[in-house]
Amino acid sequence: MRLSTVEKFLLIAQHPIKGKFIISDMYMNYGIIGAILLDMSLEDKVIVENDKLILKNRVNADNQINSEVSIMISNSEKPRKIKYWIAKLARKSRKYKWTILSELVSKNFIRIEDKTFLGIIPYKRSYLIDNSARDNLIQQIRRNILFRQELSNENVVILGLIEACKMHKIITSDRDELKTIMKELKQIMKESPIADTVDKTIKQVQAAIIGAIVASTVTTAAGNSH
Protein backbone atom coordinates (compact mmCIF):
# COMPACT_ATOMS: atom_id res chain seq x y z
CA MET A 1 0.00 0.00 0.00
CA ARG A 2 1.41 3.34 -1.04
CA LEU A 3 1.93 5.88 1.73
CA SER A 4 2.44 9.59 1.33
CA THR A 5 5.50 11.37 2.73
CA VAL A 6 3.53 12.83 5.61
CA GLU A 7 2.02 9.42 6.47
CA LYS A 8 5.49 7.87 6.52
CA PHE A 9 6.73 10.74 8.67
CA LEU A 10 4.00 10.16 11.28
CA LEU A 11 4.52 6.39 11.31
CA ILE A 12 8.26 6.76 11.85
CA ALA A 13 7.76 9.36 14.57
CA GLN A 14 5.14 7.27 16.41
CA HIS A 15 6.39 5.52 19.54
CA PRO A 16 6.39 1.74 18.88
CA ILE A 17 4.48 0.98 22.10
CA LYS A 18 3.23 4.11 23.83
CA GLY A 19 0.52 6.40 22.54
CA LYS A 20 2.85 9.29 21.82
CA PHE A 21 5.47 10.50 19.38
CA ILE A 22 9.21 10.18 19.80
CA ILE A 23 10.07 13.67 18.56
CA SER A 24 9.10 16.93 20.25
CA ASP A 25 5.91 18.81 19.40
CA MET A 26 7.99 21.56 17.81
CA TYR A 27 9.69 19.20 15.34
CA MET A 28 6.38 17.42 14.80
CA ASN A 29 4.49 20.61 13.95
CA TYR A 30 7.03 21.88 11.42
CA GLY A 31 7.85 18.40 10.10
CA ILE A 32 4.21 17.71 9.22
CA ILE A 33 3.94 20.92 7.21
CA GLY A 34 7.28 20.26 5.53
CA ALA A 35 6.13 16.76 4.59
CA ILE A 36 2.87 18.10 3.13
CA LEU A 37 4.75 20.60 0.95
CA LEU A 38 7.22 17.92 -0.12
CA ASP A 39 4.32 15.64 -1.12
CA MET A 40 2.93 18.46 -3.23
CA SER A 41 6.35 18.95 -4.81
CA LEU A 42 6.64 15.25 -5.67
CA GLU A 43 3.21 15.46 -7.29
CA ASP A 44 4.40 18.46 -9.32
CA LYS A 45 1.77 20.67 -7.72
CA VAL A 46 4.26 23.23 -6.40
CA ILE A 47 7.72 24.35 -7.48
CA VAL A 48 10.36 26.69 -6.09
CA GLU A 49 11.30 29.71 -8.21
CA ASN A 50 13.66 32.38 -6.87
CA ASP A 51 13.18 30.91 -3.39
CA LYS A 52 9.41 31.40 -3.68
CA LEU A 53 6.82 28.62 -3.48
CA ILE A 54 4.74 28.65 -6.66
CA LEU A 55 1.51 26.70 -7.16
CA LYS A 56 1.51 24.92 -10.53
CA ASN A 57 -1.70 22.95 -10.42
CA ARG A 58 -4.70 22.83 -8.15
CA VAL A 59 -4.67 19.65 -6.06
CA ASN A 60 -7.58 17.26 -6.50
CA ALA A 61 -10.35 17.87 -3.99
CA ASP A 62 -10.20 14.30 -2.67
CA ASN A 63 -7.12 15.28 -0.65
CA GLN A 64 -8.53 17.59 2.00
CA ILE A 65 -5.25 18.94 3.36
CA ASN A 66 -3.47 19.47 0.04
CA SER A 67 -6.56 21.16 -1.35
CA GLU A 68 -6.70 23.53 1.61
CA VAL A 69 -3.00 24.35 1.33
CA SER A 70 -3.21 24.90 -2.43
CA ILE A 71 -6.13 27.30 -1.97
CA MET A 72 -4.18 29.28 0.63
CA ILE A 73 -1.17 29.56 -1.70
CA SER A 74 -3.40 30.49 -4.63
CA ASN A 75 -5.18 33.20 -2.62
CA SER A 76 -1.96 34.79 -1.41
CA GLU A 77 -1.56 38.33 -2.74
CA LYS A 78 2.00 37.57 -3.85
CA PRO A 79 4.44 34.62 -4.11
CA ARG A 80 6.05 33.89 -0.75
CA LYS A 81 9.01 31.90 0.48
CA ILE A 82 8.67 28.37 1.83
CA LYS A 83 9.67 29.53 5.31
CA TYR A 84 6.64 31.85 5.31
CA TRP A 85 4.29 29.00 4.45
CA ILE A 86 5.81 26.62 6.98
CA ALA A 87 5.45 29.20 9.75
CA LYS A 88 1.87 30.05 8.72
CA LEU A 89 0.69 26.48 8.17
CA ALA A 90 2.34 25.21 11.38
CA ARG A 91 -0.56 26.82 13.25
CA LYS A 92 -2.80 24.21 11.63
CA SER A 93 -0.42 21.28 12.15
CA ARG A 94 -2.38 19.77 15.04
CA LYS A 95 -5.55 19.63 12.95
CA TYR A 96 -3.62 18.21 10.00
CA LYS A 97 -1.94 15.63 12.23
CA TRP A 98 -5.24 14.13 13.38
CA THR A 99 -6.64 14.21 9.85
CA ILE A 100 -3.65 12.21 8.61
CA LEU A 101 -3.78 9.87 11.59
CA SER A 102 -7.46 9.20 10.79
CA GLU A 103 -6.40 8.21 7.27
CA LEU A 104 -3.84 5.82 8.78
CA VAL A 105 -6.63 4.36 10.91
CA SER A 106 -8.64 3.63 7.74
CA LYS A 107 -5.56 1.88 6.34
CA ASN A 108 -5.23 -0.23 9.54
CA PHE A 109 -1.82 1.10 10.54
CA ILE A 110 -2.85 2.72 13.81
CA ARG A 111 -5.76 3.03 16.21
CA ILE A 112 -6.91 6.17 18.02
CA GLU A 113 -8.19 6.05 21.58
CA ASP A 114 -10.30 8.78 23.19
CA LYS A 115 -9.27 9.50 26.77
CA THR A 116 -9.98 12.05 29.49
CA PHE A 117 -7.71 13.84 31.93
CA LEU A 118 -9.13 13.83 35.47
CA GLY A 119 -12.28 12.43 33.95
CA ILE A 120 -13.10 15.85 32.48
CA ILE A 121 -10.70 17.06 29.77
CA PRO A 122 -10.88 14.95 26.58
CA TYR A 123 -7.79 14.09 24.56
CA LYS A 124 -6.66 11.50 22.05
CA ARG A 125 -3.80 9.03 21.78
CA SER A 126 -2.61 7.12 18.72
CA TYR A 127 -1.11 3.62 18.84
CA LEU A 128 0.44 1.37 16.24
CA ILE A 129 -1.71 -1.64 15.44
CA ASP A 130 1.33 -3.54 14.14
CA ASN A 131 4.96 -2.44 14.38
CA SER A 132 5.93 -4.15 11.12
CA ALA A 133 5.11 -1.21 8.81
CA ARG A 134 7.13 1.20 10.94
CA ASP A 135 9.99 -1.31 11.27
CA ASN A 136 10.06 -1.84 7.50
CA LEU A 137 10.21 1.90 6.90
CA ILE A 138 13.11 2.30 9.32
CA GLN A 139 14.99 -0.61 7.75
CA GLN A 140 14.47 0.89 4.32
CA ILE A 141 15.83 4.21 5.59
CA ARG A 142 18.91 2.44 6.96
CA ARG A 143 19.52 0.85 3.55
CA ASN A 144 19.03 4.21 1.85
CA ILE A 145 21.64 5.82 4.10
CA LEU A 146 24.21 3.11 4.73
CA PHE A 147 24.17 1.36 1.35
CA ARG A 148 22.81 4.14 -0.90
CA GLN A 149 20.07 1.79 -2.07
CA GLU A 150 16.73 2.86 -3.58
CA LEU A 151 17.48 6.57 -3.50
CA SER A 152 14.30 7.58 -5.29
CA ASN A 153 12.75 11.02 -4.93
CA GLU A 154 10.14 9.59 -2.55
CA ASN A 155 12.78 8.05 -0.29
CA VAL A 156 15.13 11.02 -0.33
CA VAL A 157 12.43 13.44 0.82
CA ILE A 158 12.00 11.30 3.95
CA LEU A 159 15.76 11.47 4.52
CA GLY A 160 15.55 15.25 4.25
CA LEU A 161 12.86 15.35 6.94
CA ILE A 162 14.88 13.05 9.20
CA GLU A 163 17.84 15.41 8.88
CA ALA A 164 15.76 18.57 9.41
CA CYS A 165 13.84 17.20 12.40
CA LYS A 166 16.85 15.50 14.04
CA MET A 167 15.24 12.05 13.93
CA HIS A 168 18.52 10.12 13.62
CA LYS A 169 18.08 8.22 16.90
CA ILE A 170 14.87 6.68 15.58
CA ILE A 171 16.97 4.81 13.02
CA THR A 172 19.45 3.27 15.44
CA SER A 173 20.34 3.25 19.13
CA ASP A 174 23.93 2.12 18.49
CA ARG A 175 26.25 5.09 19.10
CA ASP A 176 28.85 4.14 16.50
CA GLU A 177 26.25 3.42 13.83
CA LEU A 178 24.47 6.65 14.74
CA LYS A 179 27.63 8.65 13.98
CA THR A 180 27.97 6.87 10.63
CA ILE A 181 24.32 7.45 9.76
CA MET A 182 24.51 11.16 10.60
CA LYS A 183 27.67 11.54 8.48
CA GLU A 184 26.32 9.55 5.53
CA LEU A 185 22.97 11.31 5.61
CA LYS A 186 24.59 14.74 5.41
CA GLN A 187 26.63 13.53 2.45
CA ILE A 188 23.58 12.15 0.65
CA MET A 189 21.71 15.40 1.08
CA LYS A 190 24.76 17.35 -0.09
CA GLU A 191 25.12 15.26 -3.25
CA SER A 192 21.41 15.67 -4.08
CA PRO A 193 20.78 12.44 -6.04
CA ILE A 194 17.32 13.54 -7.18
CA ALA A 195 15.52 15.91 -9.52
CA ASP A 196 16.60 19.52 -9.19
CA THR A 197 13.14 20.94 -8.46
CA VAL A 198 12.43 18.49 -5.64
CA ASP A 199 15.96 18.96 -4.31
CA LYS A 200 15.42 22.73 -4.07
CA THR A 201 12.19 22.15 -2.20
CA ILE A 202 13.82 19.74 0.24
CA LYS A 203 16.62 22.19 1.03
CA GLN A 204 14.20 25.09 1.42
CA VAL A 205 11.96 23.00 3.69
CA GLN A 206 14.94 21.91 5.77
CA ALA A 207 16.17 25.47 6.16
CA ALA A 208 12.68 26.73 6.98
CA ILE A 209 12.08 24.03 9.61
CA ILE A 210 15.43 24.68 11.25
CA GLY A 211 14.90 28.46 11.11
CA ALA A 212 11.40 28.23 12.57
CA ILE A 213 12.57 25.96 15.39
CA VAL A 214 15.49 28.26 16.22
CA ALA A 215 13.16 31.29 16.21
CA SER A 216 10.64 29.49 18.46
CA THR A 217 13.40 28.43 20.85
CA VAL A 218 14.75 31.98 21.09
CA THR A 219 11.25 33.38 21.70
CA THR A 220 10.57 30.79 24.42
CA ALA A 221 13.92 31.45 26.09
CA ALA A 222 13.30 35.21 26.03
CA GLY A 223 9.88 34.73 27.59
CA ASN A 224 11.28 32.52 30.34
CA SER A 225 13.96 35.06 31.21
CA HIS A 226 11.39 37.69 32.30
Buried (B, 14 or more C-beta within 10 A) or exposed (E): EEBBBBBBBBBBBBBEEEBEBBBEEBBBBBBBBBBBBBBBBBBEBBBBEEEBBEBEEEBEEEBEBBBBBBEBBEEBEEBBBBBBBBBBBBEBBEEBBEBBBEBBBEBEBBBBEEEEEEEEEEEEEBBBEEEEBBEEBBEBBBBBBBEEEEBEBBBBBBBBBBBBBBBBEBBBEEEEBBEEBBEBBEEBBEEBEBBEBBBBBBBBBBBBBBBBBEEBEEEEEEEEEE
